[in-house]
Amino acid sequence: MDRRRLLTLALALSAMERAGPVSAAQEIHISTLVGSDPSSRIAELVMAEAYRRIGRQLVVHPLPGERTLMMANEGRMDGELYRKAGMERDYPNLLIVPVPLLTYEIVVFTRGTSFVVNGWESLRPFTIGYVRGIKIVKENTAGMRTEPVPAMDMAFRKLTMGRTDIVVGNRLAGLAAAAALRIDDVQVLSPALASFPVYHYVHRKHAALVPGLAAALQAMTADKTIERLQRQGAALAGRLP
């Protein structure tokens, strides 16, 4: 083999090594709130399958507080795993994928504190624990006595120590945290404070992915994949009917 052909082959091999395996799916790096939340697990499983169906690979990065939204909005992440509709008003670089992943339910958890839940204002007499970065709780408890923490298990630890009277947060996340900490006397008060669908968001640099992701999620709704993953997440929290 002559010198020119050897040089050409060496350059080609070098390019292949830099590019990695030809068949490897392109990674999409998505942020979400830190913590062991079955809702996050559901959303991650759903979106991993949706990205797989369009030839991409999902990588999830749990981050504390509002850093998850800020990094997604700034483009340091490719998107946000799941949030309620309307996040683009405060984070204009985020684009919604308009197919719901699951229903997010905000409830009140207590250990012996009992009262009639009549909207957010009924929480005012109490010291409230919640996970920092859940904007709906932060906004609706403004001016109240609150104890924001990085993760749901910490909120329940403060509840057991008497540092807070109640915990406000996602039903599945709270049930999972109470079970992990072996807190058997936690009660969920009714009715829920809020219940709404949540959606995946991508940074606008990935706008071209939105139609394909929406089509994949619609197909997963039709073939019951999303329903199966939702039930799997509910089972993790001990709520399978």
C-alpha positions in Angstrom: 0.0 0.0 0.0 1.5 3.4 -1.0 2.1 6.3 1.3 -0.9 8.3 0.0 -3.3 5.5 0.6 -1.9 4.9 4.1 -2.4 8.6 4.9 -6.0 8.5 3.6 -6.8 5.4 5.6 -5.3 6.9 8.8 -7.3 10.1 8.4 -10.5 8.1 7.8 -9.9 6.0 10.9 -9.2 9.1 13.0 -12.4 10.8 11.8 -14.4 7.6 12.7 -12.9 7.5 16.2 -13.8 11.2 16.8 -17.4 10.6 15.5 -17.9 7.5 17.6 -20.1 4.6 16.5 -22.0 5.4 13.3 -25.2 3.8 14.6 -25.1 5.5 18.1 -28.2 7.5 18.8 -27.6 11.2 19.3 -27.9 12.0 23.0 -30.4 14.6 24.3 -29.6 16.0 27.7 -32.6 16.9 29.8 -32.9 18.4 33.3 -35.4 17.7 36.0 -35.8 18.3 39.8 -33.6 16.2 42.0 -35.3 13.6 44.2 -37.0 10.2 44.0 -40.4 11.0 42.5 -42.4 8.3 40.8 -43.9 11.1 38.5 -40.4 11.9 37.4 -39.7 8.2 36.8 -42.9 7.9 34.7 -41.9 11.0 32.7 -38.4 9.7 32.2 -39.6 6.3 31.0 -42.2 7.9 28.6 -39.7 10.3 27.1 -36.9 7.8 26.8 -39.3 5.7 24.6 -40.4 8.7 22.7 -36.9 9.8 21.9 -36.0 6.2 21.0 -38.7 6.2 18.5 -37.2 9.2 16.7 -33.7 7.8 16.9 -32.4 9.8 19.9 -31.1 8.8 23.3 -32.4 10.5 26.5 -30.0 11.4 29.2 -31.6 12.9 32.4 -29.7 15.2 34.8 -31.4 15.8 38.2 -30.7 19.4 39.4 -31.8 21.3 42.6 -34.5 24.0 42.6 -35.0 26.3 39.7 -31.6 25.5 38.2 -33.3 22.8 36.1 -35.5 25.4 34.4 -32.8 28.0 34.1 -30.3 25.7 32.5 -32.9 24.4 30.1 -33.9 27.9 29.2 -30.3 29.0 28.7 -29.6 26.1 26.4 -27.1 24.5 28.7 -29.5 21.6 28.7 -31.5 20.5 25.7 -34.8 20.7 27.6 -36.9 20.1 30.7 -38.3 16.7 31.5 -41.8 17.7 32.5 -43.7 20.8 33.7 -47.2 22.2 33.5 -48.4 24.1 30.4 -47.4 27.8 30.2 -43.8 27.7 31.3 -42.8 29.5 28.1 -44.2 32.7 29.6 -41.3 32.8 32.1 -38.8 30.8 30.2 -39.3 31.9 26.5 -36.6 29.6 25.1 -38.6 26.5 26.0 -41.0 24.9 23.5 -43.8 22.6 24.7 -44.4 19.2 23.2 -48.2 19.3 23.3 -49.0 15.8 24.4 -49.5 15.2 28.2 -47.3 12.7 29.9 -49.3 12.3 33.1 -51.5 14.2 35.6 -49.7 15.9 38.4 -51.7 16.2 41.6 -50.7 18.7 44.4 -52.0 17.5 47.8 -51.5 18.2 51.5 -49.7 15.6 53.7 -50.1 15.7 57.5 -49.3 13.7 60.6 -52.2 14.4 62.9 -52.9 17.9 61.7 -56.5 17.8 60.3 -58.4 20.6 58.7 -60.7 21.2 55.8 -58.7 21.9 52.6 -60.5 24.8 50.9 -58.0 26.2 48.5 -54.5 27.5 49.1 -55.6 30.2 51.5 -56.7 27.4 54.0 -52.9 26.6 54.4 -52.1 30.0 55.9 -52.3 29.0 59.6 -49.7 26.3 59.2 -45.9 26.0 58.6 -45.6 24.5 55.1 -42.9 22.2 53.8 -42.4 21.8 50.1 -39.7 21.0 47.5 -37.9 24.1 46.2 -38.4 24.6 42.5 -42.1 23.5 42.3 -43.4 26.9 41.1 -47.1 26.3 41.7 -46.5 25.8 45.4 -44.1 28.7 45.7 -46.4 31.1 44.0 -49.5 30.0 45.9 -47.9 30.1 49.4 -46.2 33.5 49.0 -46.5 35.3 52.3 -47.1 32.2 54.3 -44.7 30.4 56.7 -42.8 28.0 54.4 -39.8 25.7 54.7 -38.6 25.0 51.2 -36.1 22.1 50.9 -34.2 20.4 48.0 -36.1 17.1 48.0 -39.3 15.5 49.3 -37.6 13.2 51.8 -36.2 16.2 53.6 -39.6 17.8 53.7 -40.9 14.7 55.5 -38.0 14.6 57.9 -38.8 18.2 58.9 -42.5 17.1 59.3 -41.5 14.2 61.7 -39.3 16.6 63.7 -42.1 19.0 64.2 -40.4 21.7 62.1 -43.4 21.9 59.8 -47.1 21.2 60.3 -47.8 20.0 56.7 -46.1 19.1 53.5 -47.5 20.2 50.2 -46.4 18.4 47.0 -47.1 15.8 44.4 -49.2 12.9 45.6 -46.9 10.1 44.2 -43.7 11.8 45.4 -45.0 12.2 48.9 -46.3 8.6 49.2 -43.0 7.3 47.9 -41.0 9.4 50.3 -43.1 8.4 53.3 -42.8 4.8 52.3 -39.0 5.0 51.9 -38.7 6.7 55.4 -41.1 4.2 56.9 -43.5 6.9 58.1 -46.7 5.0 58.6 -49.0 7.7 59.9 -49.0 10.1 57.0 -52.4 11.2 55.8 -53.3 12.8 52.5 -56.0 15.4 52.9 -58.8 15.9 50.4 -59.5 17.6 48.0 -56.3 18.1 46.1 -55.1 21.7 45.9 -54.4 21.4 42.1 -54.5 18.8 39.4 -53.1 19.4 35.9 -51.4 17.6 33.0 -47.7 18.0 32.6 -45.7 18.2 29.3 -42.1 17.8 28.0 -40.2 20.9 26.9 -37.3 21.3 24.6 -35.0 24.3 24.0 -35.9 26.2 20.9 -32.6 25.0 19.2 -34.4 21.6 19.0 -37.6 23.0 17.6 -37.3 20.5 14.7 -37.8 17.6 17.2 -41.2 18.8 18.4 -43.4 17.3 15.6 -41.6 13.9 15.8 -41.9 13.8 19.6 -45.5 14.8 19.5 -46.3 12.1 16.9 -44.4 9.5 19.0 -46.3 10.4 22.1 -49.6 10.3 20.3 -48.7 6.8 19.1 -47.7 5.8 22.6 -51.1 7.0 23.9 -52.9 5.0 21.2 -50.9 1.8 21.9 -51.3 2.2 25.7 -47.6 2.5 26.3 -48.0 5.7 28.3 -50.9 4.1 30.4 -48.7 1.1 31.2 -45.8 3.3 32.3 -48.2 5.4 34.4 -49.5 2.3 36.2 -45.9 1.2 36.8 -45.1 4.5 38.5 -48.3 4.3 40.6 -47.3 0.8 41.7 -43.9 2.2 42.9 -45.8 4.5 45.2 -48.1 1.7 46.5 -51.1 3.1 44.8 -51.9 0.5 42.2 -55.7 -0.2 42.3 
